[in-house]
Amino acid sequence: MMTVKELAERLELKILAGEASLDRPVSGGYTGDLLSWVMARLPADAAWLTVMGNINAIAVASLKDAACIVLTDSAPLDDAALEKAQELSFPVLLSEQDSFTLGARMDGLLR
């Protein structure tokens, strides 16, 4: 198992929020963009790969006790989401890679 910080370093992810919580363990991952679907399936301690950079994504990830959100495809994090992530000290990371490519790389690191 690795931490959010280690995952960010290994995958060259930019840290957008939640710097104080980068020591959180990451036990797996989940990819999805339909919030209701993700809410029913996102495991605790997972890194969630998505293009949903809004306040509702922060709420779902926090509610499900995810380790972090990784925005893929350079998806933007809106101002309200950034503010809420900082308030909750919830890690949000950014990648230029698409979810499929990044997920495959992440799977290799976490196994």
C-alpha positions, -999 to 999 in steps of 0.1 A, spaced: 0 0 0 12 35 -6 2 70 5 -15 97 -16 18 116 -16 37 85 -29 10 79 -56 13 116 -67 50 114 -69 51 81 -88 24 92 -113 36 128 -116 3 142 -104 -1 179 -95 -15 185 -60 -44 210 -62 -57 207 -26 -54 188 6 -17 190 11 -21 183 49 -37 149 42 -12 134 17 -1 107 42 -35 90 37 -31 54 26 -44 44 -9 -57 8 -11 -71 8 -46 -88 29 -72 -121 36 -89 -130 53 -122 -163 69 -129 -180 102 -137 -217 95 -129 -219 107 -93 -249 85 -82 -230 55 -97 -198 64 -79 -216 71 -47 -229 35 -46 -195 19 -55 -165 40 -45 -146 21 -19 -131 37 12 -94 46 9 -96 45 -30 -82 70 -54 -111 82 -75 -102 89 -111 -127 113 -127 -133 145 -148 -158 158 -122 -141 188 -106 -171 202 -88 -182 205 -52 -205 175 -56 -175 153 -64 -158 166 -32 -190 157 -12 -192 122 -27 -155 114 -21 -156 128 14 -189 109 22 -174 76 9 -141 82 27 -120 80 -5 -83 87 -2 -83 113 -29 -97 125 -62 -75 124 -92 -88 147 -120 -78 132 -153 -76 147 -188 -65 180 -172 -101 185 -160 -106 217 -141 -114 220 -104 -139 248 -100 -135 274 -73 -162 261 -50 -148 226 -51 -113 239 -44 -125 259 -14 -144 229 0 -115 205 -6 -92 230 12 -117 233 41 -119 196 45 -82 191 38 -92 166 11 -66 157 -15 -74 166 -51 -47 158 -77 -45 165 -114 -32 145 -144 -30 153 -181 -35 116 -188 -69 100 -195 -86 78 -169 -78 46 -187 -41 52 -191 -37 65 -156 -58 38 -141 -37 11 -157 -5 27 -144 -20 31 -109 -31 -5 -109 4 -16 -116 17 4 -86 -9 -7 -61 -7 -45 -68 
